Amino acid sequence: MKLQRPRIAPVIGAIFVVAFLNPVSRAAETDDRGFQLCGVLRRGLKDYSNHNLTAVPSHLPHSTQYLDISYNPIHRWDADQFFGLSQLCFLKATHCGLWVIPPTVFKHTPGLKVLNISHNSLSFIPAISLKRLQVFAVDNNLYSSYKIPTSFGDLKALDLLVLGSTAATTVRFHDFDALANVSLNHLFLGAGTPWRKYDSGSLARINLQNISLHVSFCEDFIMLENLLRDLAEARVRSIRFTSVFPDTCRVKGDHFFKLRTMPFLQRLSIESTWINSSFMEGFVKNVWLSPLRELLFVNITYNEDTAKGFQLPTINQSISLRSVTFNSVNHYQYKYPTFNMSSKAFSELTYLKFSGTGMNILPCGVISTLPCLEILDLSDNLLSESGFWWFQCSYASTFPKLQKLSLSRNRFISLSFISKKIQQMKTLKSLDLSFNSIHLDGACFWPAQLIELSLGNNNLGNAVFSYLSPNFEKIDLTKTGITAITQEVLSRFPKLEQLTLSFNSIQVFPEDLSIPTLLRLHVDQNAFTSVSREALAGLPRLQTLIAGNNPYFCSCDIHWFITAFNKSLLPDWPFDYTCSTPPSLTGLSLSEYKTSKLSCEMWLQAVVALPVLTAVCTAISVIFWKCDGAWYTRMLWTWIRMKRRGKKRSNLLKNASFDYHAFISYSHQDSNWVDSQLVPSLEGNGFSLCVHERDFVPGEWILDNIITCVESSYKTLFVLSKHFVQSEWCNYELFFAQHRSISTQSDSIVFVLLEPIPADSLPKRFLRLRSLLKQQTYLEWPSDERKQQVFWASLKSLLHMADKAVVLRDAAQDILDRIPLLTEQT
């Protein structure tokens, strides 16, 4: 079979593909692994990188879990540098110029699991004794030997070890003896420079699963063959070569022949290197005849140095290879490369990836000559509808077993056209169209077997749901411009198990949300301020919820989510969940937001408040009774009423004038109290009183005096006692005062109760008084001196309204007295 691109598409530039994808860096892998191991909380994360520090900060809290002091001129650590940091799990100190690490520096950090001290000036690999250490990166330092300290033999938990120094160009036989009893999962080795010497057997005795080698072997291919032999003896399952051949290297000979006899090797990756077509032929042949099941080419530059391009003859042998990846391939020549190989070489492949290769037309043979292919990844290319379904291709079948197709990061536009063409792929279950320029250009008719669709990073809006199939079980609409979701829309997908709506602008969950089949929901990076209890109640089978990085409002609305929701369903908890408002709590982790259940549950507040309120009311009632509160209340009420009535009668009083503030009606047997208490207290404060013993006009009838005094007084003040109700004259005074009050429509009667008088003990002639006492408020003379002050204040307030009228009367009388004098002078 000849796999060659049709020479139709235009070529721009000498190298028509410039796609580039960096391999996973050691630092990124170390950091990612560290965060997985430590589960760092925000309050435990301290980043002091690029702070121009010369020493480790001494004020670090004991709760520190992650500490980054990278890019600071901290050249040495003292023995007690990390005192008090018993919870420290992740320590990163890269690019510090560090050259001294005392052996006991980590005695205060027994829980340290990740230590990254790469890119420093250490002259030897430090002796570390941390029993819980799992990740240790000490690459890009200045040590000249890979000799591992004996203390590494105690690092039983060590899983990932990163070593590499440009000064270390020799690997000696006993360098890795300390790791003989350590079950190491992954070893990074090398700093990109060639090795001058490798002693055979150096790596053969390590219990190792995966190895990544950043070493150039161009100057000594025998060293490469010895290394492969040792890795075969160590039963390594995965090998990654980075920069194995530099640009100027001319590879001659079959140096990967050993691959055929490595029964445990399952995965081989060639990254960031230069590969010629002449080398490629021999290398691929060895791979095809080896037990390898997975082959990867990542970020390679391909140079076609043979006249006929890549030629691979027919191989009459069963092939173990099941997965091939080309991720970021740069072509050196100004032409399309040529590949000629037997279709049998690909017949057993189940996974094929051509990503970042600049492909704009899919070779015709790929579509119909890969009978076992289940996954095809053509992401990050230049494909469009016409390039993928090339009109010149004719084929009997289209990917007969293909289940998953990725067309992400290409140039596809028409969703309706794609849905129609996908009908030809009878077994396809998953389609990825993310990062394209998809338009909703018409009705879509998806095949029934397609259950997974990704349309992320296409500007589609809320209408996208109308173009999807009800058979979909997994839908990815990341960053598609969705602003709202409704139960009506989601009810169209009765089989939905996974819904991804990350990076949109959704503000609320519909409270009537009900998706009984949903297992995974991604709503991170939206505009949610809280998570509705009612909405999540409609997801009974939910196993995973990712809802971090939303602007949460820390209040009672979020309290249930913090305290009651099952956190095992939140893989991003608690690091990605923080308060956005109120401003005083901005940046606070939701796991650290504390509010009581009592302050948020209304029914609980009522349950607690009822007995408390009852107790408070009881206590107030007791105090009220003990302190004669009833009497003070009556006095206050009387004073208030008099004030209000005084304002209402102010207009009437403007045209009235009085001789006295009050006429005092009392029994002569109570004269002692009147003369010693009442009269001095009121007249001493400027009030004018009419007292019958003093102010009645001699020679006039008593009744006339009573009538005159009542009518010329603002108020009539009755001093009530047992003696009062026995006096006939007092009854007359009461009668005239009541008659005057009715005729003037004013409340001119004031009662002062000198002593208690039972209403049923009043004589019949005082029935009028009995009625008044029931209708009208009265003042009661207290025996307590403190209460007497309140009594006088209340009484005075009743009489103050007469001041203006009395003044007017005095002014008028003065004028009348002066008129005769003025007449005589005339």
GIUR-V289209 format. One record per run of one state. SS is the DSSP state (H for helix, E for strand, - for the rest). FROM is the first residue (numbers start at 1). TO is the last residue. If there is no record, write none. Layout:
ss->{SS,SS}
from->{FROM,FROM}
to->{TO,TO}
//
This chain:
ss->{-,E,-,H,-,H,E,-,E,-,E,-,E,-,E,-,E,-,E,-,E,-,H,-,E,-,E,-,E,-,H,-,E,-,E,-,E,-,H,-,E,-,H,-,E,H,-,E,-,E,-,E,-,E,-,H,-,E,-,H,-,E,-,H,-,E,-,E,H,-,E,-,E,-,E,-,H,-,E,-,H,-,E,-,E,-,H,-,E,-,E,-,H,-,H,-,E,-,H,-,E,H,-,H,-,H,-,H,-,H,-,E,-,H,-,E,H,-,H,-,E,-,H,-,H,-,E,-,H,-,H,-,E,-,H,-}
from->{1,2,5,26,39,42,45,48,66,69,76,78,90,93,100,102,114,117,135,138,141,142,150,155,160,164,165,166,170,172,177,180,183,190,197,199,207,214,221,234,238,243,257,262,267,277,289,294,304,310,313,323,332,338,342,343,347,351,356,364,369,375,378,385,389,404,407,414,415,425,430,433,439,440,452,455,462,468,474,477,487,491,498,501,520,523,533,538,544,547,552,554,556,564,567,570,578,582,583,586,589,590,593,597,601,602,627,629,649,650,654,660,666,668,684,689,692,696,702,712,713,721,724,727,728,745,749,754,759,762,764,776,779,781,785,826}
to->{1,4,25,38,41,44,47,65,68,75,77,89,92,99,101,113,116,134,137,140,141,149,154,159,163,164,165,169,171,176,179,182,189,196,198,206,213,220,233,237,242,256,261,266,276,288,293,303,309,312,322,331,337,341,342,346,350,355,363,368,374,377,384,388,403,406,413,414,424,429,432,438,439,451,454,461,467,473,476,486,490,497,500,519,522,532,537,543,546,551,553,555,563,566,569,577,581,582,585,588,589,592,596,600,601,626,628,648,649,653,659,665,667,683,688,691,695,701,711,712,720,723,726,727,744,748,753,758,761,763,775,778,780,784,825,826}
//
